[in-house]
């Protein structure tokens, strides 16, 4: 299919563009992903122009028929994208002119590429956010399922990567559920904020044509038109919203990926990953490497970089539109690609992960994770201040560590050396299972509380 060179935007100039200008100016390689949205928005705009009697019904029909043919050409890989036409908008408009003649030029009445590109990007981001929300829902359901299955497995909780207190593995899983639930909320809020229609803002001042922006908003399922034509074309905070939500979500995915890498290592052995999500070494035949989880960590860095890049692009732009804004599409596409694969990878790993309950329990027992229970017992039963109880407990832990004993293995006589008021009732509190069972405060690690949170989560994620 032949393509003539674009005459539409060169009437002001007497010379052909230098190749280097075409190279830096063209965006077709990274904005053609919005072809569907560009045609969708153009059809809505043509129908509105016809309804407002700015173009005739016959002209509208020719334009929409041509646009639908172009859509099929692109989907069937029969459309040739020309970099000299700069972007997706001019490529489609140029092809439309070839198909329907000069009437194609009427489509751009009361519209600019400035409001057109923002409309396209918002339409695309809506769809992408909906897909992200669907993928997050699948991930959250897997986490809930794993939490329910592992409520009674006891593991050490960590602070500073040091053994802190014993917790339910189900409680651990549900902590990530809460993070991904907030990620869900962020994407929903981002989608709601961007769902205002910029089409009709034109270059930056609006238009003198009697258009109906509420009509195009309705056709494109926006909540309504944007309120200020300058702001409509000048800002990209809705993209920053999307990139921020993506960065935060990627950060959470990276954290759980890091723990998967750590837990599956030979040093820790808290879990095993199924072979289908592992790779091997080119030289060491014994190796099973968690490469997928490691790459999720790396992709979080790329997504974070995209957010920072757009913030830096925006920070000194005067109103209204500047060509700098063309670069946002690269950042959006890269972020979307990396976030989708990261969510899917973590979902697949968690589907097949197996926790090593024996090693987890041993780590909780060996790490004096019940030391806080000892201090709490002294407060509850002997009326000591927590600071005094903390001091006594620290001395007991030091003694147990020197003698290579667990706290629950110390005799009553040994405990009484540190405080003569200690009695046999203390051993019930030092039991590791009882330590977990006792944490019944709202949101605590007690299985009874974990079950409540799982039930609550299931209602939300039906």
Helices and strands as residue ranges (DSSP letters): H 19-25, H 28-31, G 32-34, H 35-51, H 57-75, G 83-85, H 88-100, G 101-108, H 113-149, E 154-159, E 162-168, H 169-194, H 213-219, H 229-234, H 237-263, E 271-272, G 275-277, H 291-314, G 323-327, H 328-352, E 354-355, H 357-366, H 371-382, H 386-402, G 407-409, H 412-416, H 426-430, H 432-437, H 447-460
